[in-house]
Amino acid sequence: MPSNQPLEPAPLPLQGHCAPAFAPLAQHFARSFAQGEEIGAALCVYHRGELVVDLWGGWADQAQQRPWQADSLIVVFSVTKGLAAMALNLAAERGAFDWDAPVARYWQGFAQNGKGAITVRQLFNHRAGLAALTTSLTLAQCCDPAQRDAVRAALEQQAPAWTPGQDQGYHALSFGLYASEFFQQAVGEPLQDFLQREYLGPLGADVHLGTPASEDARIATLYPGSDVARVGRMVWAALRGGSTESKVARSFLSGQDAKGAFSNPPSPQGFGVYNQPPVRRAALAWASATASARGLARAYVPWSVGGTWQGRQWVKPETIAPLLPRQGWAEPDRVLGKPLGWSQGFLKEEGTVFSPNPESFGHSGIGGTLGWCDPKAQLAIGYVMNRSDWRVRSPRALALCRALYQCDLA
């Protein structure tokens, strides 16, 4: 696509613009609003480092009739893990740690209870056997910096649930707890401070891990649905056979690994609590980041184009290269019950999910949010919305990705 191709107005009821080659994607997104699938949402895509899709619409708050704006923010749940992976990879690039060294080289207390040989790579590729913590924590503890010692003690005392490196299970919550403490020990500063100063801030990416009160006016209201309705849908899906969603639902309902991975610390008010101010203020590296679609897509642009963008090298090519193949893979993952894997903290999905290209990586979030890049096609994608789907992988996000790859990417 020519670099000077103009953007055209978005199809109603959307606002924004898109390049003509991406009109099929814009039309699909517009239909999702017309059919009542979205309350408020935004979609942003870069191709070969150029902004080609910038669309938004609907309500940031339906009751108040507050429109979704181009810069509306929403909690992005596990998309946060992809941001944490950016920080980890950039810190490793600067020599802060070696991916194949034992975690205990940088964090001595981690070696307790059979964890002395676990490598950094195993830990952040979800292969350490630490998906579920046995010491009970509260969300309030995890949000309170004064409780860091208690949280660290729980992490250090945990014994692996399986032989490290021999299996894989999604560390749904513990990933962020271990990432934050490891980063502090290995790098000497909070992960969120490094990420903002060294990458997100200079890049101009509208993404916040530890969202300040100054941004509250831009936060959209989350509509997560009731816990009763979500469980009911999961039971229905679990009975439906061999689909991916059936496997995930059965894992959630019957698997001890899944129950443990998602229940400590518990969310006493459902996962909607993550969009409330006390949790947004905290830098929970597994789920509490807020972002606009523009911000997520922009954060992934350098990773999609070899590391150099707008005349600056943001990431070295040798940092990106190991992320392209699947470093870890399981069929199925012990926690989610479906095939997937990771590469140095980034999610690697099945080829029929977000991209047909196995080189792609990023992270999705429960409810449907997505931050993703495809270095082969040179695409960077950000999708945020406030009507959360009950599934781990939202059909709306999957359909948007399918529509994207039906566009002319030549």
Buried (B, 14 or more C-beta within 10 A) or exposed (E): BEEEEEBEEBBEEBBBBBBBBBBBBBBBBBBBBEEEBBBBBBBBBBBBBBBBBBBBBBBBBBEEEBBBBBBBBBBBBBBBBBBBBBBBBBBBBEEBBBBEEBBBBBBEBBBBEEBBEBBBBBBBBBBBBBBBBEEEBBBEBBBBEEBBEBBBEBBBBBEBBBEBBEBBBBBBBBBBBBBBBBBBBBBEEBBBBBBBEBBBEEBEBBBBBBBEEEBEEBBBBBBBBEBEEBBEBBEEBBEEEEEBBBBBBBBBBEBEBBBBBBBBBEBEEEBBBBBBEEBBBBBBBBBBBBBBBBBBBBBBBBBBBBBBBEEEEBBBEEBBEBBBEBBBBBEBBBBBBBBBBBBBBBBBBBEEBBBBBBBBBBBBBBBBBBBBBBBBBBBBBBBBBBBBBBBBBBEBBBBBBBBBBEBEBE
